[in-house]
Amino acid sequence: MNRACARPACGHAAAATFVYDYQARTTWLDPLARERHPMAYDLCVAHADALTVPQGWRLVDRRGGAGLGGALAS
């Protein structure tokens, strides 16, 4: 079964999963997880590529060659 993007009103298929840690102020963007997890959010390619984090947080894109790639800080 395909999973849908977690963004409201988006019906596209999920292609990436993100998790975050408040204490570390870090968000990790990974390839789509094999199984849904209650502490993770699935995004389509467009929303994964557009993902931003609050000022002072770090976004680590671990999708490999897809999307932004590498670690980004905002």
N, C-alpha and C positions, 0 to 999 in steps of 0.2 A: 504494500500500500504506500503510495506517495504521500509525503507530508507537505502541507501548505506553509507558506511564509506566515510568520507570527504577526506581521504588521496588519493592523486593521484595514479592511477593505481590499487587501491584496490577495488575489487568488492564484498567484504564480506558485510553482513548485519550489519547495525549499532546496537550497544548494549549499548552505553553510549553517553552522551552529555557533552561537556565541555564549560564553559564560563570563562572569565577572566576579571580582573580589573587592568588596568595599575597603577593607583594611589595606590592601596592597594598592588600591586605586588603579587597578589594571583590568582590562577587558581582553579576552582572547577570542579570536575569530578563527574557527577551524573548518575543515571540510565537513560536510554533513555527517553527523554522528549516525552510527548504524541504528540506534534505537533512541526514541524520544526519552528525555530526562526532565523531571519537574523543575530542575534548577538551571536549565539551558533553554535557549530560544533559537528557533530555526528561522532563517531568512532566505529569500530568493537572491539571485545574483545581484540584481539592481539595488536592493536594500542592503545587502552585505557590502557592496562596493561604496555605498553612500554612508555607511555607519560612521558616526562620530561619537566621541566620548567627552565628558565634561572637562573643563579646563583643569589642568593639574593631574589628569588621569593619563594612562598610557594605553594605547591600542596595539596589540600584538597580533598581526595577521599571519596565521600559520597555515594558510591555504596552499602554500607552495607557489606555483607560477600564476595562480589566478588572482584577480583583483589587484589590490594595492601592493601586496607583498611587503614583507619586512616589518619592523617595529616602527610605529609612528607615535609621536607625542603631540598633545594638543595643549 
